[in-house]
Amino acid sequence: MDAESFKNEFLPYHRKLYCVAYRLLENAADAEDLVQEAYLKLWDKREGLTVISNPEAFSVTLVKNMCFDLLRSGKYVLSKQSVELTAVQDVSQTDNLEIRDEVRQVKDIIAHLPEQQQRIVNLRDVKGCSYEEIEQVTGLNSTNVRVLLSRARKKIREEFNKWNNYESRGN
């Protein structure tokens, strides 16, 4: 495969590949670096790429696997992603403060979960990763992921309800 064919075949997917990497790594610079590394790998293997029937799917899978390898390596630490609620236009200032306080409380509860539960909640509920993707990142099987996620959600609910009931008694 020559340079022109390679450009025509694989470069149109750059934005999609970047989005996949960014979703998993949560860092723009790291996502861009990883996509560039993926293109280098593809270029090095360009002669064997002519038999690929779906270059887009192949490229996306390559980027996902590279992200999972990086996340699994232990050299890359997931940054704590903050959950942001979109403000509703006609919410009063008091309601807006209450929402912010609740979001802060949920973040605090998540921060006090065991590390594995924090990671799974972040991957599933914040980033929207599939169970299969979480399995690849964590090395856990599907059952373990579901159990940890269920326990984490239950703990978040319980702690939030305790906090909420305490707050309402204080008023």
N, C-alpha and C positions, 0 to 999 in steps of 0.2 A: 504494500500500500504506500503510495507516494504522499508527500506532505499535503498537497491540495485535496486529495481524496480523504485523508485523515481529518482535515479541517472541516470539510463538508459533512462528513459522517458523524463526528463527535462534538465539535464545538457548539453546535446549536443547543446542546443539553447543559451548557455551563450553568445557566441560572437555576435549573432544576437541581443539578448536582450540588450547587452551593446551598440551596434551601434545605436539602436533605442533611448536609453536613452541619449547617447552622442549627437546625432543629435538634440534632443529637449532641452537638458540642457546646451550644449556647455561647459561642464566641465568634465574632465575625472574622477576626484575623486567623484564628485556628481553622475555621471552616474554609477560608480562601486558600490557606497553605495546604490543607488536606486535598482540596480539589486539584490544586496544581500538582501535587504528588500523584494523584490518580491519573492525571493526563500524562505525566512522565511514564507511569507504569504502562498505560495504554500505548504510548508511543514506542516504548521498548519492545512491546509485544505486537506491534502493528502488522507484522507479516501473518500472524495467526488470527488476526481479527477479521479477515475476509470471510471466514466461515460463520461468523456470528450473524444470526438471522434478525435479532432485535438489539441494535447497538444501544438504544436508550435504556432498556431493561438491564443489559449487561453493565452499563456504566453506573446506573443507580445502585445495583447490587454491589459493585466494586467499592463505591464510596461508602455505602452502609457498612460493609465488612471492614473497611479501613477504619471507620469511626469506632465500630465495636472493638476492634483490636486495640485501638488507642485507649478507649475507655477502660478496657479490661486490663491493660498493661500496668495500671497502678501509677504510671508516670503522669497521668492526666487526672486532675481533680475536677469533678463537676462543681461549677460555681453554684452557689445558692441562688436559685432563680426566684425572683419575687413574683408573687401572684398579684396582678393588678386588676382591679375591678373597673370597668368602664362606668364613668359617672353618667347617670341619667339626667337629661336636661332640666327637668322640672322637679328635681329633688331639693328639698329645703336644706339650708345650711346645717341644721341640727341632724337631719337624717343622714346627710353626707358625713358628718363627724362620727355618727354611730356606725356607719358602714366601715369607715376607715378603722375604727376601734375594733370592730369584729374581724376585719382582715388581719390586723396586727395580732389579735389574739390567736387566730388560726395559724398564722405563721409561727408564732411562739410555741404553740402546741406541737406543730410539725417539727420544729427545731429540737424539741425535747424527746422525740421518738428515738428508738434505737436506729443506728446509722443505716442499716439495710432497709428498714421500713421507710425512713426518710427518702432514700434513693428511689425506692419503688414508687412511692407516692408522687415524687417529683417526675419520674419518667412517665407514669401512667396518667395521673390527673392534671399535671401542669403541662407537660410536653405532648401528651396524647400518643405516646408510643404504644404499639400493639404488645400483646403478651409475648409474642415470639421475639420481638425486638428486645424486650426486657430480659427474656431468657438469655439472649445472646450477650447482652451487656453484663449481666450479673453472674451468668454461669449456673443459675438456679433452674430447676425444672418448673414446668407450668403449675403444678400443684403447689409448690413452695411459694411461687410468686403470688398466686391467688390467696393463699392463706396469710402471707405477710401483709398483702394489701388489705384484706378483710380486717385483720387485727389492727392495722394502722388506722383505717377509717373508723372502726369501732371506738378506738381510743380517742381519736379527734372528736367524734360526736359526744362521747362521755365527758371529756374535759371541757368542751365548748358549752355543753348543757350545764355543767357545774358552774362555770364562769357566768353564764347567762342568768342562771337562777340566783346566783350570789349578787349579781348586778341589779336584778329586779327587786330583790329584798332590800337593797341599799337605798332605793328610791322612795 
